[in-house]
Amino acid sequence: MILDVLLIGLNHFFTLNNFIAALSGCFLGMIFGALPGFTASMGVAILLPVTYGLSPDTGLVLLASVYVGAMYGGSIPAILMHTPGTPGAAATILDGYPMAQKGQAATAIVTSATSSAVGSFLAGLVLVVTGPILSFYAARISPAEIFLVSMLGIIVLGNLAGSDPIKGFLGGITGLLLGTVGADFVIGYNRFTFGFYQLYEGIPLVPALVGLLALSECFVMVQHKSGEILATQQVKFTLKGVLVDIWEVIGKRFGEVIRASAIGAGIGFVPGEGAAVANFVAYDQAKRASRNPKLFGTGIREGVIASEASNNAVVPMALLPALALGIPGSSTAALILSGVMMHGLRPGPGVFERSPEVMGTFLVGLLASSLLIVLIGIIIVGPACQVAKVDCSVLAGVILVLAVIGVYAVRNSFFDVGVMLVFGLLGYALKYCGCPPVTAVVGFVLGPICEKSFTTAISVSGGSAAIFFFRPVAAVLWVIIIFSLFLPRLMSQRQKNATKENAEAL
């Protein structure tokens, strides 16, 4: 089954449209990632309407490559300007910026690009192998277990809120309530439509997601003036130097890359903002395993390798539960999950069997995007640094125009533009209250799945709630649910300890 999906994906990926999608998505993702405060989620949200006019496989390849590219792009300003472009590049500052100050900016960039590529590729291989298997066996579970899986996704919303899980749950409940708008699943009664026939089938997905994530961030941007940007270091690449730096990573320090990638992959599978945690945990472990731990923070390759290989390994593993189980492992994975649904596909159990062409192409595109990091990552440094200096108010205006055009183009509907504006204000209100809008996104996506599976399970059991407890798979899921409530707290504490130990190096 795995080989079949992969072969089908290879056959469909190597077309001009799909390759251009991977190339352009990786390029745009790096630009997005290089903008401080501009996350991968925002980049995917802006491009989500664009994929509506593309074929499902091409659209998903584009979104996946943006995700991969943005995760690496965050390291560019971290190394050159002491400002992480994404939360996952925070630990890259510790050794990346000192390397640039010592005149080794090119070495730091190549090391970052190579480590990112290898970490993402290795974790992608894990996704290729385990994704179809997990999806195959998950397809054999009953509606009761699907409900519990959906509940697991809702429970871990607290992990997306950082140190205050209550606010994460509040945002998730908001999303669940929004998911009830439209016709009831059982009797077809219209709920909360307020006479708008456009809402009979529910709130349109794309305008809601773009509004919650992209537009709400625009409102935040206009409140802040562009901050002072540190002088960009001069970066000069030579072919010989690039090849030497690549060999240093994949030849002499491959064991360090493997260790950091394994840490990132493990943390990435746990729903939450894995990259923000993985880079510090991997950096801390690299420091503990080093023969010269005192050199960390002074500008050495090992620190850059640990941070970049780990945060990029998070990407494929965050997509694994999203595709195989329907539970997004990160905010960006939730958007890609929405993209899968937008193209008429049903993510979760059995998705690789139902749509082998699309899913196979998606997996191959993810692996190809990982390899493209090295090539594009070096070319993009100059333009990315210039874009990072753009004033926030100008950037917000550009994002607003792109969002309006993209949302309107999906269905040629001004109503959708209005929905986007309303959800933009809602997202801004959630941010003001300290609730991450992405929690509402996850709740909004999982809500209908949760409601449908619960109703079906109750109908099958004749109204008995025992179906949710006294089945082997259900019992295992309850253990996972309980485990997921405590594991993120332990990981958060580990991150705080690692951050505290490395604070002096900043």
N, C-alpha and C positions, 0 to 999 in steps of 0.2 A: 504493500500500500504506500509506504513512504517513497520507495523508488518510483512508483507510478506517478505520484503527485509531482515529484521533482522532475521527472522526464517531461511530463506534460508542461510544467512551468518553464523548463528550458526551451521547449519548442515554441511556446507562445511569447516568451520574453524578448527573444532576439528578433524583434521587428523594429522598424524605424520609430514608430510612435512610442513604444515602451522604453526604448533606450534613451530617446530624447527626454521623456518624462523623468527617468532616473537622473539624467545628467542635469537638467534644469532644476529639478527638485532639490538635488544635493547643493547646487549653487545657491538657490534662493534660501535654503535652510541655513547655510553658513552665514549669509547676510543677516537673516533674522537673528541667529544666535549671537552674532557679533554686536548687536545693538543692546547695550545694557538695559535691563528691565523688559526687554522684548523676548518673551519665552517661545519655546517651540510650539506650545499650545496656541498662541496667538497667530503664529505663522500658518499652522494647519487650519485654524478657523477661517483665516482670510482666503485661503486657497480652496477651502471645501466647496464653495459654490462653483468654482471653476471646473471641478471634476464632474459636475453634473452633466456637462455636455460631452464628456469623454466616455469611452468604453469602461466597464467596471474594472478590468485589469489595469488599464493605463491610469485611471484615476487613483486607484489604490497604490500603485507603484509611485506615483507622484507624491502622495501623502507620506508614504513610508520613507522616501528619500529626503523629504523635508525634515522629518523627525530625526533621521540619522545625521543630516548635515547640520542642523541647529545644535545638536548636542556637542559636536566638535567646534562649531563656530564660537561658542562661548569662551573657548580657550584663547582666542586671538586677542581680544582686549585684556584678558587676564594676564597674558604674557607681556603685551606691549604697553598697556596703559594702567596696570594694577587695578583693573575694574572687571570683574567676571561678567561675561555677557549673559550667562544663565546660572542658576543656583548650583548646577552640577559642576561648574568650573571654579567654585570658590577655593578649593584646595590647590588648584593649579597655580594660584598666585604665589603660594609659599615658596616654590622653587622656580617657577617659570619667569616671574618678573625679575628676581635676582640674576637669573641667567641673561636676560635682556640687558640689564644694567652693566653686566660684565662684557658686553659685546657679543654675546652668544644667542642673540634673538633668533637667528636663522636655525640654529641647532635646536632651540626650544620649540620652534614652530614645527620643524620636521619630526622631532620626537613626539610631539603632541599628535600630529596627523597620523603617524605610523601606529602609535599606541591605540589611538581611537579606532583606526581601521581594523587592526588585529582583534581588539576587544569586541567590537561590534560583529565582526565576521565569525569569531568563535562562538559567541552567544547565538548568532544567527543559525549556526549549524545545530546547536542544541534545539532551537525552535523548529528547524526542519525535521529533526528526528522525532522529537517528543510531541509536536503539535498534532499531527495526524493521529498518532496513537491515543493521545489524551482525548481528542475529539471523538474518535471511534468508540471508545468505551463510555464516554459521557453520553453518547447518543442512546445508550441502552438503559439509561435511568428514567424513572417515572416522573410525572409532573410534580409530585411531592418533592423529589430531590432537586428538580429544576427550581422550585420555589426556594428551597434552602440555599441553593447556589446563588440565586438572586439576592436573598437576604444577606448572604455573606458579602456580596458586593456592596450592599447598603450599609452594613455594619462597619466595613472598613473605611467608610467615608470619613470617619473621625480621624483616620490617619492622614488624610489630605489637608487637615487643618493645623498640622504642626503640633504645638504645645497645648492647644485648646480643642480637644476632640468634641466638646459639646457644640461649639460653633460649626464644626463640620457636620454634625448630625442635623443641626437646624437648617443648614443649607441643603442637605440631602432631603429633608422632609419637605422643604419648599419645592424641590424638583419633583418629588413624588406627587405632591398636590397638583402641580402643573401637568403631570402625566395623566391625570384623571379627566382632563378636558376632552370633550368629544363624546361619541356614542358609547354607551355601556357595552361591554363585551358579551353579556348574557342576553339582555332584553332589548338592547338598541336604544335605550333612553338617552337623550342628549343631556350632557352635564356641563354646566358652567360655560355655555356657548354665548349667552347673552344676545341671542338673535342673530349672530354672525354665522351665516351658512359656511363660510370658509373654515370654521372651527369644528364642523361636524365630524371630520375625520381626525380631529386632534390638532394641537398646535403644530404648525409646520416646523420640521426639524431644523433645517438649515438656518432660517432667520433667527430662531431661538438661540442656537449655538453661537452664531456670529455675534449676536447682540450681547449674550452673557460674557463671552470671553474677549472678543476683539474690541467691540464698541465701548464696553465698560472701561477697558484700559485706556481708550482715547480720552474719556472724561477725566481719568486720573492724570494723564499726561499734560492736559491743558492747565492743570493746577500748578505744575512745576515748571520752572525755567530750566534750561539745559545747564547742568552743572559744569564745573571746571574740569576739563579733560587734561590729564597729564600728557606731556609731550610724547608723541609716538616715537619709539625707537626705530632707527634705520635698519632695514632688513635687506641683506644682500645674499642671494642664493647663487651657488655654483653647482654644476652637475656633479662634480666629484664630491663636494661637501654633502649634498643631499644623499648620494648613494652611501657614503660613509655613515651618516646619521641613521639611515634606514637599517643598515647592517648592524649598527650598535643595538638597535631595538630588537629586531627579529633574529639576529644571530647570537649576540653576546648576552642579551638580557631577556631572552624569550621566557625563561622561567618566571621572572618578575611580572611579565605581561600575563602569563597564565594565572598566576596567583591573584592579581588584581582583577582579571576578567572573571574568575570564579567567584570572587567576593561580589562584584557587581551583578553577576547573573543571579546569584542567590538572593540578594537584596531586591533585585528588580522583579522577581517573581511575586514578592509580597506586595499587595496593592498599597499604594502610597507614593509619595514623591521620592522614589528610590535613588535617583541620581544625586540629590542633595545630601543624602546620607552616605551613599556608597563611596563617593570620592574621599570623604574624611575617614571613613572606616578603613578603606584600602590604603590610604596614606599612612594612617597610624600603624597598620600591620606591616607595611613596608619599612617603616622606621624601626619598629621592634625587631624585624628580621635582619636588618642591616648590621654589618660589622662596624660601620661608622655612623651611628645614629645622630651624632652631633653635627654632621655635615648637612642634615636635612634642614631646609630653610635658608641655606646659603647659596643655593643655585646649582643643583645637581640633577642629572637625568632621572634618577630613580623616583624622585618626588613627582615629576611630570608624568612619568610612565604610570605610576600607581593611580593618580587622579584620573587621567584621561582614559586609560584602558578600562577602569571600573565604571565610570559614568556612561561610557558608550555601550558597555555590555548590558547595561540596564534596559536599553531600548528594545532589543528583540524579546527579552524575557518579560517585559511589561506587556508586550503584545501577545504572549503565549496564552495567559488566562483570558484575554479579551477575545481572541479568535476561537479558542477551543471550548471555553466555558461561558463566554458572554460577560465576563467580569473584567472591566478595564483595570490594568495594573498601574496606570498613571493618568493624569489629566489628558495628555496627548493621545494616549491609547484609547481613551473614551471618545475622542473626536474621530479617530480612525474607525472605531467601532460604529460610530454614527454614519461615517462614510460608507461602510459596508452595507448598513441598513438602507441608506439613501439609494443605493443601486439595486434595491430589491432583493438583496441576499439576507439570509437569516443566520447571523453569527451564533456560535455556541456549538453544542453537541451535534456532530454529524456534518459540519460545514465543509470539511475537506472531501467528504464523500459526495455531497450535493453539488459542489462547485469546484471540482478539481482544477479546471483551467484557470479560474480567477485566483484561487488560493495558491496554486502552484506558481503562477506568474508573480504573485505578490511576494512569495518567499524568495524566489530567485532575484527579484528586483531589490529586495532588502539586502541580500548578500552582495549584489553588484554595487549598490550604493555604498556599502561598507568599503569596498575596494576603491571606489572613486574618491574617497576622502583624501587619499594621499596625493592624487593628481590635482584635484580641484582645490584642496586645502592649501596648497602652496601658492597657486595662482591667485587665489581670492584674497590674500592678506592685504594687499594695497587698497583695493576698492572697499574692503570691509572696514578698514580703519577710517577711511574717509566718510563712509556712511555712518559710522558710530559717532561722528561729530555733529550730525544733523540735530538742529534744535527740536526739542520734544513737541512744541506746538506745531511745527511744520510737519513732523512725522505723523502726529495725530490727524492732521488734515488729510494727508495722503491716505492713511488707513481708512478714514471715514469715507472718502470717495470710492476707494476700492471695494469697501464693504457694501455700500449702497448699490453700486453697479453689479457686483457679484450676486447679491441677494435678489435684485430685480430680474436679472437674467435667467434665474432658475425657472420661474413660472410666469415671467412678464407681469408681475403683480405688485401694485403699489401697497396692497394690503400686507404683503410680506415685508416690505420696507418698514411699514408701521409697526409690525410685530418685532422686527429687529430693534427699532428705536425703543419700544417699551421694554424689551428684555435688556437692552443696554442700560437703561435707567435702573432696572431691577438688579442687574449685576453690579452697578455702581453702588446701590444701596447696600447690597450684601458686603461689598468691600468695605464700605464705611462702618458697617457693624462688626467687621472682623471675620465674616464668613466667606471663605474662598468660593467664588462663583462656580468653580469646577465641581464642587460637591453637588450643587444644584443640577449641573449637566449630567453627572452620573445618576443622580436620582431620577431625572427626567427620562433618561434612556432606559434604566432598569425598571422603572415603575410599571409600564404596561406588561413587561415580561413577567414580573412578580405577580401582578393581579391576575393575568390569564392562567398562569400555572397553578396559583392557589385555588381559583374557581374550579379548574378542571380536576384537581386533586380531591377537593371536597366532594365534587359530584361523583367521582369514581368510588370514593370510600363511603358513600351514603351519608355524608355529614359527620363522619367520625374524624377527630383530630389525631387518632392513633397512627394514621398513615405517615405523619410527619416525624414519628419517633421510633416506631418498632419495625424498622427495616434496616438491614445491614449497612446499606449505603448512607441512609439517613443518619445512622449513629456515627459513622465516620465523619460526615459533614458537620454534625454538632460538635465533634471534637475539634475539627478545623476551625469552626467559628469561635469556640472558646479560646483556642490557641491564638487566633488572629487578634483577639482583644488585648492580649498581653505582650505578644512579640514586638509590635511596634514601639511600645513603651520602653522595652529593653534596648531596642536599637537606638531610640532617641537618646537614652541615657548614655549609650556608648558614643554617640556622636558628640554629645556635650563634653564628655571626658576627653575625646580626641581633639576637639576644638580648643579646650582649655589648655591642653599640653602644648599645642602649636601656636597659641596666641602670641607668644613672644617673638615668633618668627615673622609675623606680619609687619 
